[in-house]
Amino acid sequence: MITRRQIFQHPYRFELGDRIIQCMGTILLILTYGLASAATAAANPYLAKKGETPTKTRVATCAISGGFMHLYTAVDHGLFSKYGLQVEFISISGSGTSLAALSAGEIDFLYCAGEATIPGLASGIEAKLVAAPLIGIPWVVLARKDIKRPEDLKGSTIGINTPGRLIDRLAKDFIKRFNLANDVGIRPVGGRGQLEPYNAMKADIVQAALVTPPLEVRGQREGFNVIFDFRTLKASSVYSALQAPAKIIRERPGLVQRFVAGMAESVYFAENNPDKAKSSISKALRLTDDVALKSAYDTYARSIVNRSLIIPRDAVAEGLENARAIGVNVKKKPDELFDNTFALDLEKSGFLKELWGTSPKVK
């Protein structure tokens, strides 16, 4: 056996010393890698364990919208599977119908515009908002070719789908903002989406309509003008949010936490993989127009994205007051409509910092 003293007395002591140093470096590298791996695992405690049976989970959206791109992206690119979730995705038309399905246990999660579901939650439906990937108002006002400014709308009419919905409130806010209350009318044209008001504008039944990306690109291509963009207001409004029944929140919080973690990773994934995110929008909307896809991506992956997923209380409170104003029998207080426990845990665990390299700001 070669002793420590013999090593340094050996004629090839430098070579042996180098080998010892090299071995020590390898050991240090292994230890460092191991510690880094342990830190990464600790920062993502929501991952499925080896050999764990995936949990079957049903999630629905309340419409087909570019604003739901993060759910589409997560499903298309298998992001939920690493969290031990086998997700079945379905689409249900309308916030009322989808909330009823959530309440009845037909689905486990609902992804829908917070402004659309807050009235139902406030009226007594036992569910809560648990994450908000998008905060803001991405709507624009489109007008016919001869209308280039809000003031040019005098004597004209703005089309909306149904009174009392978000589009109605935004149209009234727009009219008030530009002192047009006595000069511009609002006309319900039916339907649940944006196409009905848009088509009514094309037929000159109304002279303006409110739409979101990517429909504004089509409108501009057809000669209409964007005369106002609500995104410039930087408003705190819950646009796209994940909702869960009170029973699942209470009895299966781990399931909710994993799903929220999957959504948080989808926000990161979409921002860093624009082509893949746009492919998911393209598939869901059956849209191939590159300019329109870019408009949707820029809006929902960057402009109004909320990396922290925290639901702003003031936005929920405002949504509650809007619901009260349209005659909803409000039975709950703002704090009873949302639960930030799961989004906050992403921050406390170090998961978000591991994803982004820093702690995301709360909108």
N, C-alpha and C positions, 0 to 999 in steps of 0.2 A: 504494500500500500504506500502511496506517495503522501508524505506528510506536507503540512503547510510550509514548513521550512524548506523541505526538499524541492517544492515547486519553484521557489524563488532562487534556489541554488542550481537548478537544472540548467544545462547549456541552452535548452530551448525554452527558457522561462518566459520569454516575451510571447512566444506562440501559445504556450499553455495559458499564460495570463490572459491573452486575447480570447482564448476559447472560454475561459471561466467568465470573463466579462460578457462575452457574447451570450453564454448560457444564462447569466444573471439578467441580461437585457431581455431575453426571451421570456424568462419567468415573470419579470416586471410587466412585460407587454400582455402576457396572459392574465395576470392579476388585474391590470388596468382595464382590459377588455371585459373581464368578468364583472368588475365593479360597474362599468358603464352599462353593460347589459342589465345588471340588477337594477341600476337606477332607472333605465328605460322602462323596464317591467313595472317598477314601483310607480312610475309616472303614468302608466296606463293600466290601472288595476281592473279594468273592465273587460279585458280580453278573455276569450273562452279558454278554458283549461284543456290540456291535451286529453283527447278521448271523450270530451264532453258531448252529450247528445244535443244537437241544435234545438232551440225552442221555436216552435212554429208560432208565427205572429202575423196578424192581418192588419194592414194599414190602408187607409183610403184617402184620396183627395176629394174635395167637394166640387171640383171643376178640372178642366184641362187648361193649364195656365203656365206661361213662362216663369211666373213667380214661384212655382213649385219645383224649380230645376234641381234644388239640392236633394229632394227626395228621389226624383227620377235618376239623378246621377248615382246616388248611393245604391239604389236597387240595380241599375244597369251594370255597375262595376263591382258588385259583390262586397261593398264595404261593411254591410251588416253581418256577414258570415263570420268575420274575424271576432265579432263580439258574441258569437254563439247564437245568432238569430237566423232562422229560416223565414224570410219575409215574403208574404204573399201580398201583392199590391193590386188594389182595385180602384176604380174611379166611380164616384157617386155624384150625380148632378144635384147641386143645391146644398146650401149650408144647413137648412132645416132637416132635409132628408138624411144627410150624413150625420148630423148630431143625434138624430133618432136612432140610427144604426149603432152609433157609439154608445148611447145610453142603454140600448137593448143587448149589448154584448156581442153584436154581430161582427164588430171590428174591435181591435185592441187600441188602435191609435187613429187619429184623424189629423190630416195636414190641410189646413184651410186658412183663409185670411182671418186674422183675429177680429177685425172690424165686422166681419160677416157673422161670426159665431158668438161674440160677446152678448148680443141681445138674448140669444137662446140660453146661454150660461146664466145670465142675470135673472132670467125668468124661472130658474129652478132646476135646470138639467144638471145632474150630478157628474160634472166633469170639470177639468181645469186646463188652462194653458200651462205647458211645462217647459217650453223652449221657443225662442223667437229668432230664427236665423235672419229674418229681414225686418228692418225697422225703417219706416219712411212712407212717403206717398209718391209712387212712380207714375202717377197719372199726368196726362197732358190734355189740353183743350185743342181739338182740331176744328178748323172752320173752313167753310167753302172758299173758293179761289179769290173772290172779291173782298174777303174779310182778312185783313192783314194784322190788325191790332185789336185788343179787347174793346176799345172804344168804337170800332167799326161794327160791332154787334148790335148797336142801337136799332130797335125795331125788329129784331130777329128772335129766334127761339133756339134754346139748347135742348137736345133730346137726351132723355135718360130712359133706363129700362123700367124700373119700378120705384114709386115714391117710398121714401123712408130708408132706402139703402144708402150705402156709402157714396155712390155716384150722385145721388140726389143732394146729399149734404155738401159734397165738393162743388157741385154746380152752384148751390146757393152761396157758398163761401166765395167762389170766384166772382159772382155777380156783386156781392157786397163789397169785396175788395176793390173793385173798379167803379163803385157807385153807379151801378147799372140796374138797381132794383126796380126802378120805374120804367125802364126801357127795354129790358130783356125778359122773355118768358121762359118757363121750363115746361117741357111737354113729355109726359110718359108715353113711350111707344111700345111697351110690353117686352117680354123676354126676360132672361136671367143674366145674359152676358153683355158684352160690348158690341157685338155684331148688329143687334137690332137698332140701337141708336146710330151706329155707323152707316148702316144701309138706309136708314131714314134720312140721314144727311145727304147721301148720294142721290136720293130721290127728291131732294129739296123739300121734304116734309118739315125738316128742321134745318137750321143753318150751321149748327155746331154740335159736337159730341165729345164726350170724355172717353179716352182710351188709354191703355198701357202698352208698353213695348211687348211684342214687336209690331203691333197693329199700327202704330204711328208711322212706321216706315212705309207700309202699304198705302196709308193715307197720303203721305207726301209724294209717293210715286204717282198717285192718281190726281195730283194737283192741289190737294188740300194744304192748309197752312197750320203749323203749330203756333198758336197765339199766346199760350201760357204753359209753363212747365211747373207743376207742383213740387218737383224735386228741389227747386231753388229755395223753397221755404225751410228745408231741413227739419220738417215736422217729425215729432215723436209719435208715430202711429204703428200699431202692430200689423204689419202687412201679411207675412206668412208665419204661421205658428203651428207647433205640434201640440195636440191636445190628447189627454188621456182621461179615462173614466175614474171617478173617485175610488171605486172599488179596487182597480188595478194599482192605483197610487198607494192605497192603504195596504193591500194584501201582497202585492208583487213589486215593491219599489226597485228591486234589482233589475227587473225587466225594463222598467221605465229608464233607469240609469243607463243601461246598456244601449237602449235605443237612442237616447239623447247623445251619448258618446258617439254613436254612429253618425248622427246628424252633424255633430261638431266636426268630425273628420271629413264629412262630405263638403262642408264649407271650405276647409283647407284644400281638399282634393280638387274642387272646382276652380278655386283661385289659381292653383298651380298646374292645372291640366285643362286649359281652355278648350282645346279641340275635343277632348272627351266630354266635357260638360256641354259644349254646343251640340255634340252628337246626340246627347240625351234630350236636349230641348227639341232638336230636329225630329227625333223619333216620336216624342210625345205630341208635338204640335203638327206633325206631318208637314214640316216646313223645310224648304231647301234653299231659300233665299239667303245668301251669305250676309248681306247687309242687315237684314232683319234679325238673323241669328246673332250677329255682333251686337246689335242694339239690345237684344234681350240679355245677352251675356254681360255686357258692360253694366247694365242696370242691376241685375240680380246677383251677379257674382262679385261686383265691386262697388257700385254706387251706394246701394242701401243695405249692404250686407252687415250683419251684426255678429262678429266673430265670437263674442262672449256668450251669445244665446240668452242673455239675461233679459227678462221681460220688464220693461219700464212701467212702474206703477202708475205714473201720471198718464201714460197712454191708455192703460186699462180704465182708469177713472174717467177719462174723457169719453172713451167708448161707452162706458156705462151711462154717462149723462146724455149722450146722443141717443142711446136706446130709450131712456126715459122720455126724451123729447118727442119720440115718434109713437109714444103710447104703450111701450112695453111695461108690463107689470113687474118692476124690478124688485126682486126678493133678496138680493145679496149685496154685500159691500164689495168694493174693489178688491180687497185682500183675499176675498173668498173665491175669486175667479182665476187666480194664478198661483203657481207654486214654483219658486225659483230654486228650491232645494237641489235639484238635479244639475242645473246649470252652474250653481255655485260650487258643487262638489267637483266639477271639472277643473275649476280654478284651484281649489284647495288641494286636490290630489297631485297637482303639477302637470296634469294631462295637457292643458291648453298651452302652458309654457313649453312643454316638450314639442308640441306641434309647431307653434309659431316662433319659438325662440325667445318669446317675451309674453307677458300677460296682456291679452287683448283689452282694449279700453271698453268700458260699458257705455252703450249708446244712451 
